[in-house]
Amino acid sequence: MSVTELTCIRCPMGCALTVTVDGDNITVTGNTCPRGAEYGKNEVTNPKRTVTSSVPVEGGEIAMVSVKTKDEIPKGKIFDVMREIHAVRVKAPVSIGDVIIPDAAGTGVSIIATKNIAAK
Amino acid sequence: MERHDLVIIGGGPAGLAAAASARRAGIQDILILEREARLGGILNQCIHNGFGLHTFKEELTGPEYSARFIEEVEREHIPYKLNTIVTDVDASRRVSFVNREDGAVTVEAGAIVLAMGCRERPRGALSIPGYRPAGVYTAGTAQKLMNITGFKIGKECVILGSGDIGLIMARRLTLEGAKVKAVAELLPYSGGLKRNIVQCLDDYGIPLLLSHTVTEIHGKERVTGVTISEVDENRRPIPGTETYYSCDTLLLSCGLLPENELSLGAGVPLSRITGGPEVDDSLETGIPGIFACGNVLHVHDLVDFVSEEAGRAGLHAAAFIKGEERKNGSVAAIKTAGGVRYTVPQTVDTVNMEDKVTVRFRVANEYRNKALCLYYDGKPIRRIKKNVLRPGEMEELTLLKSSFRDGPVSEILIALEDQ
């Protein structure tokens, strides 16, 4: 049986969680919402994160478009995803939600634009 | 002289929410004045997520959050001017601004909403010894250069200050391939959100050095390293604790200061503690018809609270424009004790207030197992258990108009006591 103390990162409250793993049984206490319980479970089994970055834009009114992983990706794949983000450029116009990379680093999660940029 | 019902200074999250709210309240003649080339304010460079959990029940990045408000301004055809600097505001509500198209213009305003945001404390104000090599940036400047212009900031970095901007940039630099060697924090605790310690420092193994500060910057043309020293309980460097860190970049995240030069020029009374205007529950400053909201009023942690606050400012500015002045009110001053550093608002009109007024405040230190206590002229009204309170996390307390039905109150006390 293992007990892990964590800070939940689901929202700015940062609740102090206690996650107890007993074989297949995982219990989370200290959360003040259901998302915290889910975070606690995931963190000890398959921790995931959202990654945000920016990509150069050609012919746009500004030089960089901010992007994010559409969903969370496994923590261990963060730098693989970043390598793919660093390799791309996009052409203006770009809209929020546009898919920049359909499947980043084999995670099945796409990288999408988070800013609207008009063509120059 | 040209006249507008409502002039809003600043087109960031506060200005945008105030504009939308004033329009919903029926004000047509609005003018937003924004100095940058786009609306959106600081959110344009805050490409990380965590915005909108309260407002939209979704976790958005900064640009996505501001896009929602910009869309509303465009949809409602609320007029705005970009690349426009306001140079002066006076107590008669005349606003002077400058831009390429209009030149230098002065307009009269029925009401003004101050939404200018805040600035970062620069190196000069920190008096860190050394030459002035390239590679010393405030964290927000580095953020703008990286996220808007696409510049590379540096390869090996040290960050001074563990407020949210410093933490966010620690992660940002690491994701861009730089090595962040340490985050030094003068105080014995971090000023940032706990979630940011986890997802920006712990996730990447970046050490947080509490009770430490940068005591020297090395390098003449470009930063070559910094000296970090431990500090004592009076925040003075302890001789003999100096440690040298080689690096080519130093980021400073040492405080945000509400940008109130224009407010001072107009004669708006400011609070020495917040650095922003003193306001009543309608967010009106000491000058009739001039309202304030967002980071220019007090520095916020969550943009959701900025939007809520600015919405109220817009609503009350609209009421002022419509001539619905508050009459026969009874003003109570809000006092603080026991480690409550300040409140916004500083006064409440207990007769004319809305049914519910949110009082926001920060504490002076980290506290555990305290009770947040409310008193009206010495009479205890409410006692709420607060297990953890941090200076870096803004708190709120709701005042109910119904609680004042027994008669006028001259002093409201918000205090922390032991449980």
Interface residues (C-beta under 8 A of the other chain):
Chain A: L6 T7 C8 I9 R10 C11 P12 G14 R49 T50 V51 T52 S53 S54 P56 I62 A63 M64 S66 V67 K68 K75 I78 M82 H86 I96 T114 K115 N116
Chain B: R38 N44 I47 H48 N49 G50 L53 E59 L60 T61 G62 P63 E64 A67 M146 N147 I148 T149 G150 L175 E176 G177 L193 K194 R195 I197 V198 Q199 D203 D301 L302 E393
